């Protein structure tokens, strides 16, 4: 069985195993070539959709060019990841500190950046340069989309201040309500405590006056008290005892007012309005609010510098997105592309020829059509180019089965 299969293999010559030895030699050379590529270079070549089996026959210059193209695809994907992460995080999870507020933006950023890299990978690997023209409008669009969240992040401080300013203006009536409730509580407090506070101030003045008189008369040039220092000190101590009593009364009255229903209702209304203001501020950090705040910054005194920075970022990212396209459009036709085109043309022609051969056989032998159960794919696999890549790790008896 194995002998019959070997005879059917087109790469086997009359000598029997010459084709098998050639395949084994080719596979061993390819395996040795793979050992010369480190993991990073293999990753970058994968991102540029480079056929490593073909690359082993190319110059080092071609290999480095294809590696650089893969690096550009990876860097573009990294920028897309961070831009989409900032966009989702700042738009939907600005004030959220939960685990999901990080997981969801990371997941969306991975999907978005992966899509961008897959798209760029197909563009830079296309053999027809006309495909690169399709990438230009997308590069401009993607560059603008990527740059905007980065711009919002770079001006995060100014944007937050502007959003708070807009929110304060929008909640001006609510802040006036807070002042009204605070004024009502102040009135309640003054009605009960103000007389005590006024008395406290008077006693403090009397105490300080008596103490000052005692200190003044105790000086040698003022007669060393002449019997009045003790009287002033006694009066000061008496006023201090009254102050202590007043302080206790003020504390007791404050506790009574704190439990007053009118005072508590005002405090409750203040807390309610403050929560509404805070909730409104938290809702004001979505993408639209940030865009409105950025537009307001553009119209401010520092708007010229901010707008210039924004255009600089857009220009930078658009150029960065266009770079893989420009590389593709300016890349010379190398031996890699010639090898790839040759293999593709050979495969197409061999498959067409094999199909025609099969049709001619059926035309000349119509009686065998019903008894022929061989698959056309088996025959095409035997004549396909670069078959070594798919069969190199299979056992020898399966490679020609």
Secondary structure, DSSP 8 states (H G I E B T S, - for coil): -HHHHHHH-TT--TTSSHHHHHHHHHHHHHHHHHHTS-HHHHHHHHHTT--HHHHTTS-HHHHHHHHHHHHHHHHHHHHHHHHHHHHHHHHH-SS--SSHHHHHHHHHHHHHHHHHHHHHHHHHH-SSTHHHHHHHHHHHHHHHHHHHHHHHHHTHHHHHHHHHHHHHHHTHHHHHHHHHHHHHHHHHHHHHHHHHHHHHHHHHHHHHHHHHHHHHHTSGGGTTTTT-HHHHHHHHHHHHHHHHHHHHHHHHHHHHHHT-HHHHHHHHHHHHHHHHHHHHHHHTTSHHHHHHHHHHHHHSTTHHHHHHHHHHHHHHHHHHHHHHHHHHHH----HHHHHHHHHHHHHHHHHHHHHHHHHHHHHH-GGGTTT----HHHHHHHH-TTHHHHHTTS-HHHHT-
